[in-house]
């Protein structure tokens, strides 16, 4: 059991005296060690003072350089990119909803009326979020124009954590591979797109496409898994309204 000595208490027995000596000795050793460590640290600092200041200066320069670059280069560059991208986005949106789709997609890609297109944004503002987004627009425009190789290239350059755009980019690459008659590649991208995010829009859409391609490839068991997931996990999705038919077909093929 632990005991605590009161202030002014004097040891009476030999054992208590020895314990006090021991404790005093241990305390002295601790303080001596601390003193030695402090002295060594001071000696190290004194001997290497020049190098320490150089390292501190480098770290400070890197931090200040990053802050300065972000404030005076990166942010203004992004602002300019967004401004120059506005007309190209307008062309793209008009192509999606309009009638003269091919000419509008070409304008979105190459620009018009003296304004930048998506390809100009990618080249002129490389490294900015706008240039990254322009890769998505460009890839999708090429897909609509049936230029599937360029679609795959530009969509592959697009990087995003967005809930919708990230899986859409993957899925669009899958669509391009379908048109290039490369179903195995298409299936891989559809599977990736379906698993990237869990939402009621992209997840069931790409599970459905993955299931359809899997059926064509003779992978009925895999297709059945995807169709059942739509039915069980996304019952309110558009794809769920017809999925029972595909489940039936997949079951027949899987049992052959």
Secondary structure as the mmCIF struct_conf table of DSSP 4:
data_model
#
loop_
_struct_conf.conf_type_id
_struct_conf.id
_struct_conf.beg_label_comp_id
_struct_conf.beg_label_asym_id
_struct_conf.beg_label_seq_id
_struct_conf.end_label_comp_id
_struct_conf.end_label_asym_id
_struct_conf.end_label_seq_id
HELX_LH_PP_P HELX_LH_PP_P1 UNK A 5 UNK A 6
TURN_TY1_P TURN_TY1_P1 UNK A 7 UNK A 8
BEND BEND1 UNK A 13 UNK A 13
HELX_RH_AL_P HELX_RH_AL_P1 UNK A 14 UNK A 47
TURN_TY1_P TURN_TY1_P2 UNK A 48 UNK A 48
HELX_RH_AL_P HELX_RH_AL_P2 UNK A 49 UNK A 69
HELX_RH_PI_P HELX_RH_PI_P1 UNK A 70 UNK A 74
HELX_RH_AL_P HELX_RH_AL_P3 UNK A 75 UNK A 97
BEND BEND2 UNK A 98 UNK A 99
HELX_RH_AL_P HELX_RH_AL_P4 UNK A 101 UNK A 110
TURN_TY1_P TURN_TY1_P3 UNK A 113 UNK A 114
HELX_RH_AL_P HELX_RH_AL_P5 UNK A 118 UNK A 124
TURN_TY1_P TURN_TY1_P4 UNK A 125 UNK A 127
BEND BEND3 UNK A 128 UNK A 128
HELX_RH_AL_P HELX_RH_AL_P6 UNK A 129 UNK A 144
TURN_TY1_P TURN_TY1_P5 UNK A 145 UNK A 146
HELX_RH_AL_P HELX_RH_AL_P7 UNK A 148 UNK A 157
TURN_TY1_P TURN_TY1_P6 UNK A 163 UNK A 164
HELX_RH_AL_P HELX_RH_AL_P8 UNK A 165 UNK A 179
TURN_TY1_P TURN_TY1_P7 UNK A 180 UNK A 181
HELX_RH_AL_P HELX_RH_AL_P9 UNK A 183 UNK A 196
TURN_TY1_P TURN_TY1_P8 UNK A 200 UNK A 201
HELX_RH_AL_P HELX_RH_AL_P10 UNK A 202 UNK A 216
TURN_TY1_P TURN_TY1_P9 UNK A 217 UNK A 218
HELX_RH_AL_P HELX_RH_AL_P11 UNK A 220 UNK A 233
TURN_TY1_P TURN_TY1_P10 UNK A 235 UNK A 236
BEND BEND4 UNK A 237 UNK A 237
HELX_RH_3T_P HELX_RH_3T_P1 UNK A 238 UNK A 241
TURN_TY1_P TURN_TY1_P11 UNK A 242 UNK A 242
HELX_RH_AL_P HELX_RH_AL_P12 UNK A 243 UNK A 254
TURN_TY1_P TURN_TY1_P12 UNK A 255 UNK A 255
#
